[in-house]
Amino acid sequence: MALQLNLLHEEIAEQRQRKRDPLKLTMYVGIGIAALFVLNYLWTGYRVLEVKGRLAQVEHDWSKVEPKVTAAQKRAEELNAIIGTTKVLDGMIDSRFYWAPLLQTVARCVTPNIQLTTLEGAADEEGKGVAVVLEGMAAGSEPRGVAEDFREMLLEQVAKEQPGVKVEFKTLDDLDTSVAVGGNKAGMAHFAVGVEFNPFPTPTPTPPERKARARKED
């Protein structure tokens, strides 16, 4: 029977022991973890560089577009200012009172027995009310009646355009003088008629709708 002797037994055992050394295993693990950290750092750095590149591209594109955007915003502000001014002017035009139609109406009401000496008028922009005072002379056998006819005619004609108009005498006095009308002497009266109306009445605000309460079922 052949006898086998392992003369390298001790050396092999020492090599196996060195391979199983805990310190070396720990070093290997540490080296592996460090390698992972290095890889992660490199990957993160790559991502950061990529993001910076995209940011630089966006900033470059924005530098080209920014002047156009700024100009467009400035133009929009100018247009808004023009629109605002136009609205103000439109409001002033809409709220403006035109005297010509009223003066034409007054002229149509003046008969040969009526002579106007003074016309004063004022338009209140805030209250949008118009006040006119007409002073003059009325001549006739009954000058007060002539003045009253003028007042009624003026009320009737102005009311066609301004339904809420008020035409009232402020003064009506007989005069001692007389004039010749149609070859006959006629008495005279001095009058002052006030005309007041609101050409742009304020619209009545609509009351808020009440919310109907839901009825509870019994």
Summary of the structure (lengths in Angstrom):
residues: 218
radius of gyration: 52.1
end to end distance: 113.2
largest distance: 183.4
contacts: 466
relative contact order: 0.08
helix: 51%
strand: 24%
